[in-house]
Amino acid sequence: MDRETGQITVIPSREDSYERLLEAENYVEAEKWCARLAGQYPDCLAAYTCRLKLYFSTKNREAFFSTMAALKRSAVVIDNETLELIKVFG
């Protein structure tokens, strides 16, 4: 949900795709999905959570914190799942 407009963007089929790739530890393909999400839906929470989960899974702290900072600067509202991920990794 966008903080300013209150609009919600739901893209479940894409979220399911990258989630399955992460579960299979196919990080190269998951990274491609994350890049697509970020490119097509830059103001959607899923674009951020995809990258946060990828960087968490690959233990890429620098990219994780960079993405987290970008999320904080954005108008995207953070859900409980994303908040927990941030708490665990941070």
C-alpha positions in Angstrom: 0.0 0.0 0.0 1.2 3.5 -0.9 1.3 5.7 2.2 0.3 8.8 0.2 -2.5 7.4 -2.1 -3.7 4.5 0.0 -3.6 2.3 -3.2 -2.8 -1.4 -2.8 -0.9 -3.3 -5.5 -1.3 -7.1 -5.3 0.8 -9.3 -7.6 0.4 -12.8 -6.1 1.5 -14.8 -9.2 4.9 -13.1 -9.3 5.3 -13.3 -5.5 4.6 -17.1 -5.6 7.3 -17.4 -8.4 10.1 -15.9 -6.5 9.1 -17.6 -3.3 9.4 -21.0 -5.0 12.7 -20.1 -6.5 14.1 -19.0 -3.1 12.8 -22.2 -1.5 14.6 -24.2 -4.2 17.8 -22.0 -3.6 17.7 -21.0 -7.2 19.1 -17.6 -6.4 20.1 -16.6 -10.0 16.5 -16.9 -11.2 15.1 -15.4 -8.0 17.3 -12.4 -8.6 15.8 -12.0 -12.1 12.3 -12.1 -10.7 13.2 -9.5 -8.1 14.7 -7.2 -10.7 11.5 -7.6 -12.8 9.3 -6.8 -9.8 11.4 -3.7 -9.0 11.3 -2.6 -12.6 7.6 -3.1 -13.1 6.2 -2.3 -9.7 8.8 0.0 -8.0 6.2 1.3 -5.4 5.0 -2.1 -4.4 6.0 -3.9 -1.2 6.6 -7.1 -3.0 9.4 -5.4 -5.0 11.2 -4.8 -1.8 10.4 -8.0 0.1 11.6 -10.1 -2.9 15.0 -8.4 -2.7 15.1 -8.5 1.1 14.3 -12.2 1.2 16.9 -12.9 -1.5 19.6 -10.9 0.2 18.7 -12.5 3.6 18.9 -16.0 2.0 22.3 -15.3 0.3 23.6 -13.5 3.5 24.3 -10.3 1.4 24.1 -7.8 4.3 25.2 -4.8 2.2 22.5 -5.3 -0.4 19.9 -6.1 2.3 20.6 -2.9 4.2 20.7 -0.8 1.0 17.3 -2.2 0.1 15.9 -1.6 3.6 17.1 2.0 3.4 15.4 2.4 0.1 12.2 0.9 1.5 12.3 3.4 4.4 12.7 6.3 2.0 9.8 5.1 -0.1 6.0 5.7 0.4 5.4 1.9 0.7 3.8 0.7 3.9 5.6 -2.2 5.6 3.6 -5.2 6.7 4.3 -7.4 9.7 6.1 -10.1 7.8 8.6 -7.6 6.3 9.0 -6.0 9.7 9.9 -9.3 11.3 12.4 -10.0 8.5 14.0 -6.7 9.2 14.1 -7.4 12.9 15.7 -10.8 12.4 18.3 -9.7 10.0 19.1 -6.3 11.6 
